[in-house]
């Protein structure tokens, strides 16, 4: 009997590994191997035709931490993520609640909210370039009616990063709205009726019923927003190119700049590993802290 149980257990284990093999092979090829190769490459110095690269240990990491640009870019990305993630999620939830309500022209409202998402990143950036053009752009035309002087929104350090953040929120909120809209339509209307009978107001229903039921969707949206916050590069090519004076430079753009503009691939690899470590820590925190408070139906 014990032999039969062990045999059955082995068969289930083999069956499980067979099911996991395709995904494991793809992840090994496109995720694990590139990460390990990048880490190994980050341990070597920058080579030239006359001076081949040599093993340098963690010297590239020390160079990054000693570089003031590293702290500027990291701060920019923290500000960028700290604003775009919560604001995009809040806007997406509000838009989904509105688009899910029984209002006239509801289909038009949904399409209008989702339209920025289907635009290519480069096209969206070019569109906002027209908005931000000093003196001739739409924003300066509107503020000019109130007596405000023209502003170079993308050309001054005080407003460059905020201008990029606004473009990102405008584009991502509509995309995240789709997930909230789909989640809202799975919530039974009986719950609202039951809450109304119990005397719960709209805010109490939203806080005690709606938001907890939407928590799995919120986690999914949060993870996607967090990933997007470190992979923005398209907008920067069109809008600011990281300037002025690194005021709007973000991590991925800086990695690209080191690797392909300055041909400093070891430092770019070291920066990539630091980003992977940061994302890994956030993922661990998410699984250990946030997911324990989430209830899946």
C-alpha positions in Angstrom: 0.0 0.0 0.0 2.8 2.4 0.9 4.6 1.5 -2.3 1.4 2.3 -4.3 1.1 5.6 -2.5 4.8 6.5 -3.2 4.3 5.6 -6.9 1.2 7.7 -7.1 3.1 10.6 -5.5 5.9 10.3 -7.9 3.5 10.2 -10.9 1.9 13.4 -9.6 5.3 15.0 -9.2 6.3 14.1 -12.7 3.0 15.3 -14.0 3.4 18.6 -12.2 6.9 19.1 -13.6 5.7 18.3 -17.1 3.1 21.0 -16.8 5.6 23.5 -15.5 8.3 22.7 -18.0 7.2 25.0 -20.8 6.8 28.0 -18.5 10.1 27.1 -16.7 12.0 26.9 -20.0 10.7 30.2 -21.2 11.4 32.0 -17.9 14.9 30.5 -17.8 15.6 31.6 -21.4 14.0 35.1 -21.2 14.3 36.0 -17.5 16.7 34.0 -15.4 19.5 33.7 -17.8 19.5 37.4 -18.9 19.4 38.4 -15.2 22.4 36.2 -14.3 24.3 37.2 -17.4 23.6 40.9 -16.6 24.9 40.5 -13.0 28.0 38.7 -14.3 28.6 41.5 -16.8 28.2 44.1 -14.1 31.3 42.7 -12.3 33.7 43.6 -15.1 35.2 47.0 -16.0 34.4 48.9 -19.2 36.6 47.5 -22.0 38.1 49.3 -25.0 39.9 48.1 -28.1 43.3 48.8 -26.3 42.3 47.8 -22.8 40.1 44.7 -22.5 37.6 44.5 -19.6 38.8 42.9 -16.4 37.1 41.6 -13.4 36.4 44.5 -11.1 34.1 43.0 -8.4 31.5 45.5 -7.1 33.5 48.5 -8.3 30.8 49.5 -10.8 28.2 49.5 -8.0 30.5 51.8 -5.9 30.8 54.1 -8.9 27.1 54.4 -9.2 26.6 55.2 -5.6 29.3 57.9 -5.8 27.7 59.5 -8.8 25.4 62.4 -8.0 23.4 61.6 -11.1 22.5 58.3 -9.6 20.8 60.0 -6.6 19.1 62.5 -8.9 17.7 59.8 -11.1 16.6 57.6 -8.2 14.9 60.6 -6.5 13.2 61.5 -9.8 11.9 57.9 -10.2 10.7 57.8 -6.6 8.8 61.0 -7.1 7.5 59.8 -10.4 6.3 56.5 -8.9 5.0 58.0 -5.7 2.7 60.3 -7.7 1.8 58.4 -10.8 0.9 55.1 -9.0 -1.7 56.4 -6.4 -3.1 59.1 -8.7 -3.5 56.8 -11.6 -5.3 54.2 -9.4 -7.6 56.8 -7.8 -8.5 58.3 -11.2 -9.1 54.9 -12.7 -11.4 53.9 -9.8 -13.4 57.1 -10.0 -13.7 56.8 -13.8 -14.8 53.2 -13.5 -17.4 54.1 -10.9 -18.7 56.8 -13.2 -18.6 54.7 -16.3 -20.4 51.9 -14.5 -23.3 54.1 -13.4 -26.5 54.4 -15.3 -25.7 57.7 -17.1 -26.6 58.9 -20.6 -24.0 58.1 -23.3 -22.3 55.6 -21.1 -20.6 53.9 -24.0 -19.2 57.2 -25.2 -17.8 58.0 -21.7 -16.1 54.6 -21.6 -14.6 55.0 -25.1 -13.4 58.5 -24.2 -11.7 57.3 -21.1 -10.0 54.4 -22.9 -8.9 56.3 -26.0 -5.5 57.5 -24.5 -4.6 53.9 -23.9 -4.8 52.9 -27.5 -2.6 55.7 -28.7 1.0 54.7 -29.3 3.4 56.1 -26.7 5.2 58.2 -29.3 2.0 59.6 -30.7 0.7 60.5 -27.2 4.0 62.3 -26.4 3.9 64.2 -29.6 0.3 65.2 -28.8 1.3 66.5 -25.4 4.3 68.3 -27.0 1.8 70.4 -28.8 0.0 71.1 -25.4 3.3 72.1 -23.7 4.7 74.3 -26.5 5.6 77.7 -24.9 3.4 80.6 -26.0 1.7 78.5 -28.8 0.6 75.5 -26.8 -2.9 74.9 -25.6 -2.0 75.3 -21.9 -0.3 78.6 -22.5 -3.2 79.8 -24.6 -5.6 79.0 -21.8 -3.5 80.5 -19.0 -2.9 83.5 -21.2 -6.6 84.4 -20.9 -6.0 84.9 -17.1 -2.9 87.0 -17.6 -0.3 84.4 -17.0 3.0 84.7 -18.9 4.1 81.9 -21.2 5.9 79.0 -19.5 8.4 76.6 -20.9 6.9 73.6 -19.2 9.4 71.0 -20.5 12.4 73.3 -20.6 12.7 74.3 -16.9 13.7 72.0 -14.0 10.8 73.1 -11.8 8.1 71.8 -14.2 9.7 69.2 -16.5 9.2 66.1 -14.3 5.6 67.2 -13.4 4.8 67.6 -17.1 6.0 64.0 -17.7 4.0 62.8 -14.7 0.8 64.3 -16.1 1.2 62.6 -19.4 1.7 59.3 -17.7 -1.4 59.7 -15.5 -3.5 60.7 -18.5 -2.4 57.6 -20.4 -2.5 55.0 -17.6 -5.7 55.9 -15.8 -7.8 54.9 -18.7 -6.0 51.5 -19.0 -6.5 50.7 -15.3 -10.1 51.8 -15.5 -10.9 48.8 -17.7 -9.9 46.4 -14.9 -11.9 48.2 -12.3 -14.9 48.4 -14.7 -14.7 44.6 -15.3 -14.4 44.0 -11.5 -17.4 46.3 -10.7 -19.6 44.4 -13.1 -18.9 41.1 -11.2 -20.2 42.6 -7.9 -23.8 41.5 -7.4 -26.3 44.5 -7.2 -28.0 42.7 -4.3 -25.2 43.9 -2.0 -26.0 47.5 -2.7 -29.7 46.8 -2.0 -28.8 45.0 1.2 -26.6 47.9 2.3 -29.4 50.4 1.5 -31.9 48.4 3.5 -29.5 48.3 6.5 -29.2 52.1 6.3 -25.7 52.3 5.0 -24.9 55.4 3.1 -23.0 55.6 -0.2 -19.6 56.3 1.5 -20.1 53.4 4.0 -21.1 51.0 1.1 -18.0 52.1 -0.8 -15.6 51.8 2.2 -17.0 48.6 3.7 -18.2 46.6 0.7 -16.9 48.0 -2.6 -13.3 48.7 -1.8 -12.6 45.3 -0.1 -14.2 43.4 -3.0 -12.1 45.4 -5.4 -8.8 44.8 -3.5 -7.6 41.9 -5.8 -8.0 44.2 -8.8 -6.3 47.0 -6.9 -3.3 44.7 -6.2 -3.1 43.7 -9.8 -3.3 47.4 -10.9 -0.7 48.4 -8.3 1.8 45.8 -9.5 1.3 46.9 -13.1 1.6 50.6 -12.2 4.8 49.8 -10.2 6.3 48.0 -13.2 5.4 50.8 -15.5 7.0 53.4 -13.2 10.4 52.0 -13.9 10.1 51.2 -17.6 9.1 54.6 -19.0 11.4 55.7 -21.8 9.3 56.5 -24.9 7.9 59.8 -23.5 11.2 61.0 -22.4 12.7 60.7 -25.9 10.0 63.0 -27.3 9.3 65.3 -24.4 12.5 66.1 -22.5 15.3 63.6 -23.1 15.8 63.6 -19.4 16.6 67.3 -19.2 17.0 70.0 -18.3 20.0 69.2 -16.2 18.7 65.6 -15.4 15.5 67.1 -13.8 13.2 64.6 -15.6 15.6 61.8 -16.2 14.3 58.4 -15.0 16.1 55.1 -14.4 15.4 53.2 -17.6 16.3 56.2 -19.7 19.6 56.6 -17.8 20.3 52.9 -18.3 19.7 53.3 -22.1 21.9 56.4 -22.1 24.8 54.6 -20.4 24.5 51.5 -22.5 23.9 52.9 -26.0 24.8 56.6 -25.9 28.0 56.3 -23.8 28.7 52.6 -24.5 29.2 52.0 -20.8 27.5 48.6 -20.6 29.0 47.5 -17.2 27.6 50.4 -15.3 24.3 50.0 -17.2 24.3 46.3 -16.1 25.0 47.3 -12.5 22.1 49.8 -12.6 19.8 47.1 -14.1 20.7 44.7 -11.2 19.9 47.4 -8.7 16.5 48.0 -10.3 15.8 44.2 -10.2 16.7 44.1 -6.5 14.4 47.0 -5.7 11.5 45.4 -7.7 12.2 42.1 -6.0 12.0 43.7 -2.5 8.8 45.4 -3.4 7.3 42.2 -4.7 8.2 40.3 -1.5 6.6 43.1 0.6 3.5 42.9 -1.5 3.2 39.2 -1.2 3.9 39.2 2.6 2.0 42.2 3.7 -0.7 43.3 1.2 -1.9 39.9 -0.1 -2.6 38.6 3.4 -5.2 41.3 3.8 -6.9 40.5 0.5 -9.8 38.2 0.2 -10.4 36.4 -3.1 -13.8 35.2 -4.0 
